[in-house]
Amino acid sequence: MSNTAAAPHDPKQMRKLVIASVLGNALEWYDFFLYGTAAALVFGPLFFPVGGDPLQGTLLAFSGFAVGFLARPLGGIVFGHLGDRYSRKMTLIMTLTLMGATTFVIGLLPVYSQIGIWAPICLITLRFLQGVASGGEWGGGVLMLSENAPTSRRGFFTAWSQMGVAGGFVLSAFAFYLVQKLPESDFMQWGWRVPFLLSLLIFLVGVYIRKNIRESEAFRQAKPEDKHEKIPLMVLLREHPKALMQAIALRLPENGASYIFFTFSVVYAKHIGISTDIIISAVTLAMVVEFFSILFWGALSDRIGLKRVYYIGVIGLLVMAFPFFWLLSSGEFSWIMVAMFLGLPVCHGAMTGTQPCIMSDLFPVRVRYSGLALGHEVGSIFSGGLGPMLAVAMLIEFDAFWPVSLLLMAYALLAWIALWSLPSQETSALSKPTKTLPYNEV
C-alpha cells in the first residue's frame, strides 16, 4: 500500500458537499419511509385488498417493501461500478434523478379498484426502481464527504450524510401526520398521494446543488489504473471478501433496528389498540432528537474511536430488544417516548452516526464505492427488507413481540462479531490522526 498526501481542506467546498449529501440522503430516505408508513396504513386496502385479517393486506404491502431492498444491491453494483470507474459526482446525479422520478409517479398511481391487478404490479415495479436508485445513493453521498474531509474530523463530517436519514423520516412522518388530519375518506382517496408528490421539491433542489460540486478529491488523486478498474466488483470479491462480510454484518442491527422501531412499531401499536397518532408522534419526536444525536456520535468517534462508539449502539440494542416492546405495550405516551428515545437517538444513533466512516475505511479507493454500496445494501436485504415482513409474519403466527426481540438480538450479535474481527489499522479513528488520509490507500 502507498499513501498520497491529503489535499488542503476547503471549508466552502465541504459546506457544499455536506448540503448535497444531506439533501440526497434526505430524498432517498424520505421516499423509503413514505412507502413504509403508507404500507402500514393505506397500501394494504388500496393496492392489496384481501378479506379477513387486515394484517394479511399489510403483510403483502410489506412484501413490496422487501422488493425495494432486494433491488438495492443491484443498484449498488451498477452505480458502484459507474462511481469507481467514471465519476462519483455523475453517479450521484443519476441516482437522485431516478429516485425522485419513481417516487413522484407512485403518487399518481391508480389503485386496485380502478385497474385491478395492474395496481400492485405497477407499485412493486416502481418500488424496485426506488431500490435500485437507493442502492447507489448512500455510498456515493458518504464518499463525497469521507474522501474530502480533514483527517481529524472524518467521523463528524461523514455523520452529516446520516442526517439525511433522520431528516427524511421527520419530513415523511410530518407529511403523513398532516394529511391524516383530513377526513378519512379524503385521506384514503387522495390525501396519501400528497407526500409522494411533494418529493419533487427535494429532488429539484438536490440536483441543482449536486451539479455545482467538485469531484471527490481521493478519486481525482487516484492513479489512472486504479480509477478506471475495468470491473471493480470482481476486484472487490476477489481481494476484499472479508471486508465485504464485515460491512454486511455491521449493517444488520443498524438497519434492522431502525425499521423495526419506526415501521413495525406502527403496525404493532395498531394491533394492540394504541392510536396511530400517538406512535407516529413519538417516533417523529425521537427522530428529531436523533437528527442531532447523529452528529454527537460522529464527533465522539473522532475522540474515542469508531469501534467504541459502534459498540455502544450494538450493546444498547441487545439490552433494549425486550424492554422496547414492554414500554410500547404500556400504551402510555411517556413510556412510549422513553422506548423511542433509547431505541433511536441512543442505540440506532450511535451505529448510524459512525457507520459511514467505519465502512469507508474497510475498502481502498479503487473499489470503495462498490464495496461500500454492496455491503450496505446486501445487509439491508436481511434487516430492513425482510425484517419488517418477518416481524409482521411472526406477529400473525405468535400474536406476541418476543420473536421480534430475538430477531433484533441476532442482528446485534452478528455485528458484535464483525466489530471484534476488525483490526485497529482498518478503522483509522481508533488511532490518532496522521498527516495522510487512509482513503488515499490504493
MARBAVEX-799674 format. One line per 10 residues: for each residue x, y, z of C-alpha. Coordinates in Angstrom, 3 decimals. Each point is the difference from the previous one (the first is absolute). Example, Ala and Ser with C-alpha at 12.3 -4.5 7.8 and 13.67 -1.06 7.14 Angstrom:
BEGIN
12.300,-4.500,7.800 | 1.370,3.440,-0.660
//
This chain:
BEGIN
0.000,0.000,0.000 | 1.039,3.546,-0.652 | -1.297,3.333,1.202 | -0.379,3.304,-1.750 | -0.087,3.314,1.744 | -3.340,1.358,1.018 | -1.380,2.954,-1.861 | -0.403,3.264,1.942 | -3.310,0.273,1.778 | -2.447,2.327,-1.799
-2.739,1.134,2.449 | -2.202,1.447,-2.767 | 0.161,-3.227,-2.000 | -0.731,-2.070,3.112 | -3.132,2.061,0.679 | -1.227,-0.710,-3.523 | 0.777,-3.686,0.395 | -1.786,-0.186,3.341 | -3.136,1.648,-1.413 | 0.067,-2.190,-3.107
0.416,-3.171,2.038 | -2.691,0.890,2.541 | -2.545,0.923,-2.673 | 0.712,-3.079,-2.083 | -0.296,-2.363,2.945 | -3.034,1.909,1.255 | -1.764,-0.613,-3.317 | 1.072,-3.662,-0.008 | -1.314,-0.662,3.488 | -2.992,2.313,-0.297
-1.111,-2.184,-2.901 | 0.783,-3.271,1.759 | -1.706,1.058,3.218 | -3.028,1.205,-1.932 | -0.461,-3.493,-1.363 | 0.490,-1.539,3.453 | -2.608,2.278,1.600 | -2.407,-0.418,-2.918 | 0.490,-3.789,0.096 | -0.981,-0.010,3.672
-3.015,2.278,-0.460 | -1.486,0.040,-3.523 | 1.704,-2.205,-2.591 | -1.586,-3.178,1.385 | -3.653,0.922,-0.704 | 0.758,2.152,-3.077 | 2.442,-2.211,-1.915 | -0.201,-3.434,1.700 | -3.638,-0.448,1.066 | -0.540,-3.422,1.603
-2.845,-1.175,2.187 | 0.237,-0.918,3.664 | 2.886,1.137,2.141 | 1.198,3.500,-0.998 | 3.531,-1.082,0.946 | -0.006,-2.199,-3.113 | -0.293,3.054,-2.272 | 2.688,1.775,2.025 | 2.278,-3.028,-0.380 | -0.432,0.135,-3.795
0.721,3.734,0.038 | 3.207,-0.668,1.963 | 0.981,-2.569,-2.627 | 0.276,2.983,-2.359 | 2.140,1.607,2.673 | 2.303,-3.023,-0.167 | 0.173,0.204,-3.817 | 1.523,3.450,0.302 | 2.738,-1.380,2.217 | 0.608,-2.980,-2.283
0.630,2.494,-2.810 | 2.485,2.053,2.005 | 3.021,-2.301,-0.543 | -0.652,0.210,-3.756 | 0.156,3.771,0.294 | 3.145,-0.341,2.083 | 1.643,-2.120,-2.713 | -1.083,2.220,-2.919 | 0.649,3.396,1.551 | 3.010,-1.239,1.966
1.553,-1.039,-3.322 | -0.739,3.404,-1.529 | 1.245,1.848,3.075 | 3.270,-1.947,0.266 | 0.709,0.004,-3.733 | -1.226,3.387,-1.228 | -1.262,2.588,2.496 | -1.405,0.242,3.519 | -1.762,3.271,-0.821 | -1.673,-1.174,-3.235
-1.253,-3.156,1.708 | -1.588,1.939,2.856 | -1.972,2.184,-2.413 | -1.275,-3.143,-1.741 | -1.152,-1.665,3.230 | -1.772,3.129,1.208 | -1.833,0.388,-3.314 | -1.216,-3.598,-0.030 | -1.146,0.158,3.627 | -1.887,3.263,-0.457
-1.778,-1.149,-3.150 | -1.190,-3.353,1.379 | -1.301,1.489,3.256 | -1.939,2.700,-1.845 | -1.629,-2.599,-2.259 | -1.105,-2.095,3.012 | -2.069,3.001,1.046 | -1.832,-0.168,-3.340 | -0.746,-3.749,-0.052 | -3.600,-1.238,-0.346
-1.024,-2.495,2.700 | -1.285,-3.602,-0.149 | -3.656,1.001,-0.282 | 0.834,1.985,-3.155 | 2.360,-2.252,-1.977 | -0.005,-3.292,1.900 | 3.151,-2.104,0.193 | 1.996,2.596,-1.953 | -0.094,2.319,3.024 | 2.195,-2.173,2.266
2.161,-0.987,-2.998 | 0.726,3.663,-0.786 | 0.604,0.799,3.674 | 2.453,-2.872,0.409 | 1.795,0.951,-3.242 | 0.460,3.587,1.158 | 1.091,-1.256,3.384 | 2.638,-2.114,-1.735 | 1.313,3.058,-1.878 | 0.040,1.935,3.277
2.179,-2.736,1.424 | 2.424,0.124,-2.942 | 0.409,3.752,0.463 | 0.461,-0.285,3.763 | 2.612,-2.711,-0.465 | 2.336,2.495,-1.641 | -0.954,3.136,1.907 | 1.240,-0.657,3.518 | 3.514,-1.174,-0.854 | 0.650,2.894,-2.358
-1.259,2.606,2.450 | 2.219,-1.436,2.727 | 3.088,-0.079,-2.218 | -0.351,3.622,-1.073 | 0.388,0.895,3.679 | 2.473,-2.611,1.245 | 2.346,0.521,-2.966 | 0.105,3.767,0.478 | -0.231,0.467,3.772 | 3.018,0.978,2.157
1.515,-3.097,1.603 | -0.609,0.974,3.627 | -3.736,0.665,-0.598 | -1.025,-2.754,-2.396 | -2.399,-1.530,2.532 | -1.792,3.316,0.458 | -0.244,0.893,-3.687 | -1.091,-3.442,-1.206 | -2.680,-0.008,2.714 | -1.636,2.880,-1.873
-0.911,-2.420,-2.783 | -2.145,-1.881,2.508 | -1.829,3.176,0.928 | -1.925,-0.572,-3.196 | -1.318,-3.257,1.472 | -1.498,1.728,3.023 | -1.027,3.018,-2.074 | -1.687,-2.179,-2.593 | -1.989,-1.814,2.633 | -1.036,3.170,1.811
-1.176,1.535,-3.271 | -1.915,-3.113,-1.059 | -1.589,-0.492,3.431 | -0.977,3.673,0.185 | -1.493,-0.143,-3.492 | -2.094,-3.052,0.894 | -0.948,1.538,3.345 | -1.451,3.020,-1.786 | -1.919,-1.919,-2.662 | -1.409,-2.352,2.653
-1.824,3.025,1.404 | -2.230,-0.161,-3.079 | -3.311,-1.863,0.209 | 0.725,-3.706,-0.370 | -1.777,-0.233,-3.356 | 2.096,2.858,-1.423 | 3.194,-1.448,1.466 | -0.627,-3.411,-1.557 | -1.110,1.464,-3.331 | 2.649,2.635,-0.679
1.663,1.271,3.202 | 2.585,-2.801,0.188 | 1.283,1.048,-3.437 | 1.081,3.497,1.075 | 3.204,-1.010,1.879 | 1.181,-1.983,-3.044 | -0.613,2.898,-2.365 | 1.822,2.445,2.288 | 3.235,-1.985,-0.429 | 0.441,1.917,-3.263
1.078,3.080,1.979 | 2.886,-1.777,1.786 | 1.060,-1.574,-3.289 | 0.262,3.316,-1.868 | 2.034,1.670,2.753 | 2.262,-3.055,0.359 | 0.821,-0.248,-3.719 | 0.785,3.722,-0.208 | 2.475,-0.223,2.893 | 1.666,-3.194,-1.209
0.659,1.489,-3.421 | 2.103,2.665,1.711 | 2.362,-2.114,2.100 | 3.456,-1.306,-0.910 | 0.988,-3.592,-0.560 | 1.206,-1.981,3.027 | 3.574,0.989,0.912 | 1.203,-3.566,0.633 | -1.459,-1.132,-3.320 | 1.737,2.861,-1.822
3.345,-0.879,1.616 | -0.213,-3.754,-0.659 | 2.292,-1.556,-2.594 | -1.631,-0.439,-3.429 | 0.218,-3.806,0.174 | -1.766,0.026,3.381 | -2.570,2.596,-0.984 | -1.037,-1.882,-3.122 | -0.048,-3.588,1.262 | -1.896,-1.899,-2.726
-2.245,-1.985,2.347 | 0.270,1.372,3.565 | -2.488,-2.604,1.270 | 2.262,-2.905,-0.970 | 2.993,1.642,1.695 | -2.130,0.538,3.102 | -1.161,-3.631,0.172 | 3.455,-1.387,-0.769 | 2.137,2.181,2.253 | -2.296,1.291,2.768
-2.612,-2.668,0.896 | 0.632,0.331,3.739 | -0.545,3.766,-0.048 | -3.213,-0.503,-1.957 | -1.337,-2.486,2.566 | 0.940,2.355,2.834 | -1.893,2.854,-1.645 | -3.082,-2.205,-0.470 | 0.035,-1.087,3.655 | 0.461,3.567,1.270
-3.042,1.047,-2.004 | -2.376,-2.595,1.516 | -0.795,1.462,3.452 | 0.025,3.625,-1.160 | -2.428,-0.544,-2.859 | -2.012,-2.742,1.692 | -0.539,2.035,3.146 | -1.011,3.094,-1.906 | -2.758,-1.711,-1.971 | -1.236,-2.038,2.948
-0.088,3.099,2.210 | -1.692,2.435,-2.361 | -1.857,-2.181,-2.517 | -1.024,-3.235,1.695 | -0.743,1.913,3.211 | -2.840,1.786,-1.844 | -1.506,-3.374,-0.949 | 0.526,-1.468,3.471 | -1.490,3.034,1.738 | -3.045,-0.094,-2.250
-0.339,-3.758,0.661 | -0.103,0.436,3.794 | -2.353,2.988,-0.153 | 2.346,2.978,0.323 | -0.931,3.046,-2.087 | 2.035,0.453,-3.171 | 0.317,3.720,0.781 | 1.720,-0.797,3.308 | 2.583,-2.353,-1.460 | 0.791,2.206,-3.011
0.360,3.040,2.284 | 2.380,-1.894,2.294 | 2.110,-1.286,-2.888 | 0.136,3.448,-1.597 | 1.157,1.679,3.226 | 2.652,-2.668,0.512 | 1.255,0.441,-3.547 | 0.220,3.777,0.486 | 2.310,-0.667,2.953 | 1.944,-2.593,-2.007
0.499,2.592,-2.726 | 2.401,1.710,2.414 | 1.243,-3.037,1.920 | 1.488,-1.412,-3.224 | 2.458,2.904,-0.106 | 0.830,-0.525,3.668 | 0.862,-3.663,-0.592 | 2.017,0.854,-3.114 | 1.997,2.651,1.861 | 0.501,-2.353,2.954
1.472,-2.619,-2.340 | 2.729,2.488,-0.963 | 0.983,0.126,3.676 | -0.431,-3.564,1.310 | -0.078,-2.074,-3.206 | -2.540,-1.422,-2.413 | -0.120,-3.500,1.464 | -0.702,1.203,3.536 | -2.948,2.113,-1.127 | -1.373,-2.786,-2.197
0.243,-2.377,2.963 | -2.182,2.411,1.998 | -2.752,-0.322,-2.594 | 0.294,-3.784,-0.377 | 0.060,-0.739,3.745 | -2.810,2.506,0.522 | -2.150,-1.856,-2.527 | 0.652,-3.319,1.761 | -1.128,1.541,3.279 | -3.058,1.771,-1.488
-1.374,-2.807,-2.215 | -2.622,-1.099,2.572 | -0.501,3.181,2.104 | -0.855,1.953,-3.174 | -3.185,-2.000,-0.499 | -0.795,-0.146,3.707 | -0.030,3.793,0.062 | -1.944,0.184,-3.249 | -2.647,-2.424,1.281 | -0.712,2.247,2.981
-2.006,2.296,-2.277 | 1.220,3.005,2.007 | 1.441,2.771,-2.165 | 2.775,0.781,2.493 | 1.238,-3.623,0.052 | -0.312,-0.261,-3.769 | 2.194,3.090,-0.253 | 2.597,-1.605,2.294 | 0.044,-3.080,-2.241 | 0.410,2.055,-3.169
2.682,2.282,1.461 | 2.112,-2.924,1.221 | -0.540,-1.984,-3.178 | 0.574,2.744,-2.573 | 2.234,2.934,1.132 | 2.102,-2.268,2.243 | 0.253,-3.541,-1.441 | -0.710,0.709,-3.657 | 1.669,3.414,0.084 | 3.321,-1.385,1.270
0.106,-2.525,-2.836 | -1.240,2.167,-2.843 | 2.151,2.977,1.027 | 3.232,-1.996,-0.303 | -0.969,-2.479,-2.713 | 1.050,2.110,-3.039 | 3.566,0.490,1.217 | 0.564,-3.487,1.390 | -1.241,-1.587,-3.238 | 1.947,2.377,-2.251
3.232,-0.975,1.712 | -0.528,-3.665,-0.864 | 0.684,0.491,-3.736 | 2.739,1.603,-2.182 | -1.013,2.858,-2.274 | -0.063,-2.020,-3.235 | -2.916,-2.176,1.214 | -1.321,2.159,2.828 | -3.272,1.042,-1.639 | -0.781,-3.613,-0.967
0.992,-1.400,3.391 | -1.846,2.617,1.990 | -3.161,-0.222,-2.103 | -0.111,-3.801,-0.246 | 0.757,-0.638,3.675 | -2.525,2.599,1.091 | -2.761,-1.252,-2.302 | 0.457,-3.763,0.369 | -0.219,0.536,3.748 | -3.186,1.984,-0.511
-1.714,-2.966,-1.679 | 0.238,-2.141,3.120 | -0.813,2.816,2.405 | -2.098,2.858,-1.374 | -1.416,-1.989,-2.914 | -0.977,-3.295,1.605 | -0.062,1.281,3.585 | -3.410,1.755,0.018 | -1.589,-2.768,-2.076 | 1.363,-2.684,2.343
-1.149,2.036,2.978 | -3.566,0.248,-1.327 | 0.000,-3.717,-0.886 | 1.165,-0.881,3.532 | -2.651,2.280,1.479 | -2.643,-1.853,-2.015 | 1.380,-3.396,1.050 | 0.763,0.605,3.690 | -2.099,3.104,0.795 | 2.960,1.211,2.077
3.089,2.179,-0.297 | 2.623,-2.340,1.504 | 1.025,-1.567,-3.353 | 0.664,3.506,-1.349 | 2.184,0.781,3.025 | 2.003,-3.162,-0.650 | 0.445,1.080,-3.628 | 1.456,3.331,1.144 | 2.385,-1.796,2.349 | 1.183,-2.268,-2.827
0.803,3.032,-2.161 | 1.948,1.586,2.870 | 2.025,-3.142,0.721 | 1.100,-0.313,-3.640 | 1.177,3.622,0.017 | 1.837,-0.631,3.276 | 1.962,-2.793,-1.685 | 0.818,2.306,-2.934 | 1.253,2.743,2.328 | 2.125,-2.486,1.912
1.604,-1.119,-3.298 | 1.002,3.528,-1.063 | 3.733,0.654,0.492 | 0.847,3.464,1.306 | 1.810,0.992,-3.201 | -3.208,-0.504,-2.001 | -1.848,2.636,2.034 | 2.052,3.171,-0.135 | -1.923,1.868,2.684 | 1.238,-2.504,2.609
3.436,1.571,-0.154 | 1.160,3.590,-0.015 | -0.417,1.833,-3.349 | 3.032,-0.041,-2.275 | 1.197,2.323,-2.692 | -1.283,-2.311,-2.692 | -3.544,-1.131,-0.658 | -0.920,-3.700,0.124 | -2.396,0.465,-2.919 | 2.994,0.647,-2.259
1.256,-3.568,0.436 | -0.106,-1.765,-3.353
//
